Amino acid sequence: MCGPDDGAAPGGDRPDPGGAYRDGPWRNYFLILLDRIPMPIAVCRADGRVLIANPAMAEQWGAAPGRLPGRNLLDLFHPRDTAQLDRLTEALRMGRRSRYPVAVRWRDRSQGLEREGELTVDPVGDPSVRPPALLALLRVRDTAPPPPPRDRAGPVEARILALAAGGATTAAIGKALGLTVDGVNYHLTQLSRRWRVQGRTALVARAYVLGVLDRDSWPPEPA
């Protein structure tokens, strides 16, 4: 994301950002805390490859946290001003450690929405490790529409329900709507909680009762 990761150890191994403290108890405490923070957070290498991400960050990708390591932040977040990225790259090259804001836009894959916000990038870790790891915090600009009432469904949710009513698998629904499997499951879980029902069959039945799906259409269509 922010320049070449030129701190590789001999044999191609990458240095651990924790340096001399990589085996300390702080790591477990950090992971527990990270999971509970509602702000989207990721720790990545200097080239942008994700080392770890919390559930709030993974939600922006429509994925489970464990599926993000190895992905690059620039696969999702697109800088609005590449000069901001250039400044960060230069700072890392010079060994400076400051906080760098990067205005970004992206497609929220869990909700199918175009979003805008700011990634705040901080070089972190043991000072002896060069280049450092990057702590990326995402501040989402609240451009999303308000959540639908309890007895309704959003546009993406309605499309998921229509495809599910027609017998489509989770993978097929995701492919049709440009979502990951985890993204589809996220929406189904949210609907289950909102409507207080369990299982796909009950969700589809509830959708027809509430008028979310057109009772006279086949293949099923949102009302």
Secondary structure, DSSP 4 states (H G I P E B T S, - for coil): --S----PPGGGPPPPTTGGGTTSTHHHHHHHHHHH-SS-EEEE-TTSBEEEE-HHHHHHHTS-GGG-TT-BGGGT-EES-HHHHHHHHHHHHHT----EEEEEEEEETTTTEEEEEEEEEEEES-TTSSSPEEEEEEEE---SPPPPPTT---HHHHHHHHHHHTT--HHHHHHHHT--HHHHHHHHHHHHHHHT--SHHHHHHHHHHTTSB-TT-SS--B-
